[in-house]
């Protein structure tokens, strides 16, 4: 925690009309951009399991709780990344906190199309670009599933969906997260591509300890991570309420 990761992005390459030859002046040296990602988050877990509980349990206490700790770490990272919705530019935002979009099963598709259009106009999606996704919470998922335009994952045949996608709507892979909770009655729906946010993490250590005077195991783990929105135009969002 406190370290930085350097993120390099490709520079733009201009095109020009070819008239039979290319002059020396038309050759340009691309200038990659460089940004720094701060590893600012440090999340730990620790459990204490007495030997007598291990002996009397009919489950693997240590293994099971270590797995639960891993799930909790994933949820902490999810919540951290979803907060990046604050980085969405105003031009890529549909609705406001004071005037949110009122979503129903009848207009959810229309608004998802608008969300996808925002990304297209920002040149975030298109030929050669990453496939776009949208992240919603279970309340919005209920509206999406009622929309006749929603394509369920089981209906996609050989089309490959990204992991954990439930299907597609308006060309967006639909991801559901319980960590995208409503804030003051407002729901945030975030769309984008994997180009938008850079993320780095490292599981620094998982260790088991023995302590004098305690018959059992102490197990703890530490993970450090950070994220940076490197291409804000590759994100879009809807601020909404549910009818």
N, C-alpha and C positions, 0 to 999 in steps of 0.2 A: 504494500500500500504506500502510495506516495511516488511510485515510479511513473515514468511516462513511456508510451509507445508511439513511435513515429509512424504516421500513416501517409503513404505516398499515393497520389492519384495521377492518372494520365492527363497530360496537357491536351488542349484542343488542337486538331489538325485542320487547317483551312483548305478548301478546294478552290480551283480556279479553272477557267476555260482553257483548254489545250488547243493550241494553234499549230501544232506540228513539231514544236521543240519546247524544252524547259530551260529557262535561263538560270544562271547562278543565283539571281536575286529571288527567284521563286522557291528556292530551297530554304526552309526555315528549320530552326532547331526547336522542337517541342519543349515546353517548360513544364515539367511535372510540378504539381502543388504538394506541399507538405504540411500536415497538421499534427498536433500532438494530442494524444489521448491520455488523460490522467487516470491512473489506477487509484480511485478514490474510495472504493467500497471494500470493507473488510467484514465478512460475516462468519461467525463461529457457532459451533454447537458443542455441547458437552453432556454426557450422560454418566450416571453412576449406577452400577448393577451389583448388588450384594450377591455373594456366592450362594447363599441360601435360596434366593429367588431363582437363580439359574438352575439350582438342583431340583426345585419343586415345579418349575415351569414345563409345560408340554410343548413349548415352542422355543425356537432359537432366539433368546432375548436379545443378545448382542447384535446378531446379524439383522434381525428384524428392525430394531431401532436405528441401526446405522443406515438401513435402506430408507426409513422414514426421514432421517436427517437429510439424506440426499434429495428427497422430494421437497422438503422444506427449503433447501438451498435453491432448487429450481424455481420455486414459487417466489422467493425473494428476488431472484434475477428477473423473472417475468415482470414483477411489479416495478422494478427499477427501469426496465426497458420501455414498458408501456407509458411511463411518465414522460418519455421523449415526445409524446403528442404535443407537449408544450412548445416544441421547436417547429411545428408546422407553420409555414408562412401564412399570413392573413389571406393572400390570394388563392391559397389552396384549401381554405376553410369554408365549409358550408354551414350556415347557422352561426349564432353567437350565444354567449352565456345569457344575455338579456332577451334574445329572440331565437330560442332553439327551434330546430325543425321538429314538428310533431309527427312521429313515425307511426304508420299503421301497416298491416299486411298488404294493403292496396297501393301504398306509395313507397315501400321499402326498395323495390326494384328501381324505380325512377331515380331515387336518391343515390343508389349504388352506381347507376350509370353516370350520374353527375360526378361522383367521386372518382370513377375511372377516367372520366373526361378531364378532370383536373390534372391527373398524372400524365395523360397523353399530351395535353397542351404545354406541360412543363418539360416535355421530351424525356420523361422518366421511364416510359414504357413504349415499346415499338420494336421494330426489327433489330435484332441483335442485343436487345436489352433484357434484363432479368424479368422473370414472370412476376406480376404483381399479386399482392395478397391483401386481405382486409382482416383486422382483428376485431371481434365483437364479444360481448358478454352474453350469458345465457338468456337474458331478457330480450335482447335484440335477435338472438338465434331463433327464438320462438317465432318472431315475425318473418324472418328469412325462410324458415321451413314451411310457413304457410303461403309463401309467395309461389305462384305457379311457374315463375321463371327460374326458380332455384333448381340447380342440377345436383342431385344427390351424388355423393362419391360412388355409391354402388352402381350408378347408372352410367358411369364414365367409361366403362369397358377398359380398353388398353391405355387410355390416357393416364399418364403418371401424375399423381398429385403429390405435393410436398407433404412431409410427415405431419400428421395430426389435422390435416384439412378435412372438413366434413363435406366439401363439395365446392361448387362454383356458382357465382352470381355476377352478372355484368362483366364477365371475364376476370373476376378476382377470385383467387383461392380463399375460401372462408376458414378462418381459424377462430376457435372459441377459447376464451380465457376467463376463468372465474376471478382472476385478479384485476380485471378491468371493471372496477366497481363504479356505480353512479356517484357523482359528487354533487351534493346539494340538489338532488333530483335530476341532474343533467347526465346524460350518457355520452361518452366519447367513443367514436368509431374511427379507427385509424387504418388507413391503407398506405401501401408503399411497396418498395422493392428492397432487396437485400443490399443494394448500393447505398441506401440512405444512411444507415447507422453502422459504425464499426464497433465491434465488441471484443474485449479481451478478458480472459479469466485464467486463473491458475489455482488449482487445489494445492495450497502450500504444504499442508501436512495433515495426516490423520494418524493419531497415535493412541496407544493403550498404556495406561500408567498403573503402577502399584503404589499404594500409599500406606505408610506405617499406621497400624491401628485400625485399618479397614479391610475386612475380608471380602474382596470382590474386585471388580474392574472399573477403572475410570477411562472412558474413551472420549476423545474430543477431536474436532477437526476445524480447519480454517481455510476459507477461500477468499481470495482477493480478486476484484474485477473492476472494470470501468467501461464506459461507452461514450461515444461522441457522434452527434449527428453531423456527418461530413457532407451530405447532399440534401439539404432541407427540401428542395424542390421534388425530391423523390418520395415525399410524404404528403398525404392529404388527410383531412379528417372531417367528420360531421359532428356537430354539437347538437344533441337531440333530447327529446323526451318521448315517452311511449304513451300513446293514446289509451 
